Amino acid sequence: MIKIVLEPARNGVIKKVIDDNHGGGREHFTSTDVYESTESDKFTYIKRFFFDLCDDLGLEVGSKFDAQVLDINTKWGTHYEPSIKDIDKKIKRLKSELEELEEWKTI
């Protein structure tokens, strides 16, 4: 049986996956991962944590070839006031997405 133990840490989460029947031979196996927050991108470790947890639990989240994929993403808060640089970055990303959709129409 697989058991997942989560422990809070000062700057993240510690996840232990304990398998008491690893490989079907009743071998004991423990895997420990530390998901640590950094100042540069505080949400990257959270996304990685949730995708790894889904993988450990055997949950299907889709692949790049599926019509629907679980997407854990970030966006602006409802009261966030973006800077001109933020707005330009978002416009560039959205234009890129539109160009990609236009390409798919011609295939």
C-alpha beads as a LAMMPS data file, in Angstrom:
LAMMPS data file: protein, C-alpha beads

107 atoms
106 bonds

1 atom types
1 bond types

-500.0 500.0 xlo xhi
-500.0 500.0 ylo yhi
-500.0 500.0 zlo zhi

Masses

1 110.0

Atoms # bond

1 1 1 0.000 0.000 0.000
2 1 1 1.198 3.521 -0.769
3 1 1 0.895 6.202 1.896
4 1 1 1.535 9.912 1.295
5 1 1 2.566 12.060 4.249
6 1 1 2.585 15.859 3.962
7 1 1 4.422 18.060 6.438
8 1 1 4.487 21.847 6.510
9 1 1 7.934 23.431 6.407
10 1 1 9.021 26.994 7.111
11 1 1 9.156 27.890 3.420
12 1 1 7.243 25.110 1.675
13 1 1 6.014 21.527 2.009
14 1 1 7.704 18.168 2.581
15 1 1 6.075 15.185 0.864
16 1 1 6.946 11.588 1.740
17 1 1 5.673 8.698 -0.357
18 1 1 5.902 5.438 1.588
19 1 1 5.392 2.179 -0.312
20 1 1 5.407 -0.974 1.828
21 1 1 5.075 -3.292 -1.193
22 1 1 7.485 -1.738 -3.685
23 1 1 7.843 -3.845 -6.814
24 1 1 5.385 -6.428 -5.478
25 1 1 8.080 -8.005 -3.299
26 1 1 7.032 -6.479 0.024
27 1 1 10.048 -4.191 -0.103
28 1 1 9.809 -0.957 1.850
29 1 1 10.563 2.191 -0.175
30 1 1 10.335 5.839 0.893
31 1 1 10.692 8.860 -1.366
32 1 1 10.996 12.357 0.110
33 1 1 10.530 15.579 -1.861
34 1 1 10.853 19.126 -0.588
35 1 1 8.805 21.803 -2.335
36 1 1 10.465 25.055 -1.422
37 1 1 9.287 28.605 -2.045
38 1 1 11.616 31.113 -3.658
39 1 1 11.224 34.863 -3.881
40 1 1 11.548 34.955 -7.691
41 1 1 8.535 32.747 -8.526
42 1 1 6.494 31.894 -5.470
43 1 1 3.930 29.740 -7.297
44 1 1 6.189 27.396 -9.289
45 1 1 6.762 25.049 -6.356
46 1 1 3.012 24.901 -5.657
47 1 1 2.227 23.911 -9.253
48 1 1 4.961 21.258 -9.220
49 1 1 3.672 19.962 -5.854
50 1 1 0.112 19.488 -7.143
51 1 1 1.194 17.806 -10.390
52 1 1 3.566 15.465 -8.512
53 1 1 0.827 14.676 -5.980
54 1 1 -1.597 13.824 -8.810
55 1 1 1.084 11.564 -10.300
56 1 1 1.666 9.822 -6.948
57 1 1 -2.072 9.240 -6.569
58 1 1 -2.409 7.947 -10.134
59 1 1 -4.771 10.739 -11.188
60 1 1 -4.987 11.478 -14.911
61 1 1 -4.397 15.175 -15.626
62 1 1 -4.072 14.878 -19.410
63 1 1 -1.141 15.206 -21.760
64 1 1 -0.164 17.559 -24.570
65 1 1 -2.068 15.317 -26.975
66 1 1 -5.423 15.419 -25.126
67 1 1 -8.321 17.767 -25.850
68 1 1 -8.617 18.649 -22.165
69 1 1 -5.762 19.038 -19.716
70 1 1 -5.747 20.064 -16.076
71 1 1 -4.052 23.458 -15.999
72 1 1 -2.917 24.924 -12.711
73 1 1 -2.154 28.498 -13.554
74 1 1 -1.861 31.960 -12.082
75 1 1 -3.581 35.187 -13.079
76 1 1 -3.956 38.745 -11.880
77 1 1 -5.933 39.306 -8.705
78 1 1 -9.295 41.060 -9.114
79 1 1 -7.968 44.277 -7.545
80 1 1 -4.455 44.160 -9.020
81 1 1 -3.490 47.252 -11.009
82 1 1 -1.053 46.102 -13.703
83 1 1 1.821 48.231 -14.897
84 1 1 2.281 49.139 -18.559
85 1 1 5.006 46.462 -18.715
86 1 1 2.563 43.850 -17.320
87 1 1 -0.098 44.855 -19.837
88 1 1 2.348 44.725 -22.765
89 1 1 3.544 41.280 -21.662
90 1 1 -0.034 39.969 -21.476
91 1 1 -0.937 41.447 -24.877
92 1 1 2.131 39.786 -26.416
93 1 1 1.175 36.410 -24.900
94 1 1 -2.452 36.704 -26.069
95 1 1 -1.381 37.681 -29.605
96 1 1 0.854 34.628 -29.681
97 1 1 -2.069 32.414 -28.619
98 1 1 -4.274 33.963 -31.346
99 1 1 -1.602 33.342 -33.984
100 1 1 -1.370 29.709 -32.885
101 1 1 -5.164 29.312 -33.199
102 1 1 -5.100 30.892 -36.665
103 1 1 -2.448 28.362 -37.710
104 1 1 -4.648 25.496 -36.480
105 1 1 -7.531 26.778 -38.661
106 1 1 -5.407 26.433 -41.802
107 1 1 -4.344 22.841 -41.118

Bonds

1 1 1 2
2 1 2 3
3 1 3 4
4 1 4 5
5 1 5 6
6 1 6 7
7 1 7 8
8 1 8 9
9 1 9 10
10 1 10 11
11 1 11 12
12 1 12 13
13 1 13 14
14 1 14 15
15 1 15 16
16 1 16 17
17 1 17 18
18 1 18 19
19 1 19 20
20 1 20 21
21 1 21 22
22 1 22 23
23 1 23 24
24 1 24 25
25 1 25 26
26 1 26 27
27 1 27 28
28 1 28 29
29 1 29 30
30 1 30 31
31 1 31 32
32 1 32 33
33 1 33 34
34 1 34 35
35 1 35 36
36 1 36 37
37 1 37 38
38 1 38 39
39 1 39 40
40 1 40 41
41 1 41 42
42 1 42 43
43 1 43 44
44 1 44 45
45 1 45 46
46 1 46 47
47 1 47 48
48 1 48 49
49 1 49 50
50 1 50 51
51 1 51 52
52 1 52 53
53 1 53 54
54 1 54 55
55 1 55 56
56 1 56 57
57 1 57 58
58 1 58 59
59 1 59 60
60 1 60 61
61 1 61 62
62 1 62 63
63 1 63 64
64 1 64 65
65 1 65 66
66 1 66 67
67 1 67 68
68 1 68 69
69 1 69 70
70 1 70 71
71 1 71 72
72 1 72 73
73 1 73 74
74 1 74 75
75 1 75 76
76 1 76 77
77 1 77 78
78 1 78 79
79 1 79 80
80 1 80 81
81 1 81 82
82 1 82 83
83 1 83 84
84 1 84 85
85 1 85 86
86 1 86 87
87 1 87 88
88 1 88 89
89 1 89 90
90 1 90 91
91 1 91 92
92 1 92 93
93 1 93 94
94 1 94 95
95 1 95 96
96 1 96 97
97 1 97 98
98 1 98 99
99 1 99 100
100 1 100 101
101 1 101 102
102 1 102 103
103 1 103 104
104 1 104 105
105 1 105 106
106 1 106 107
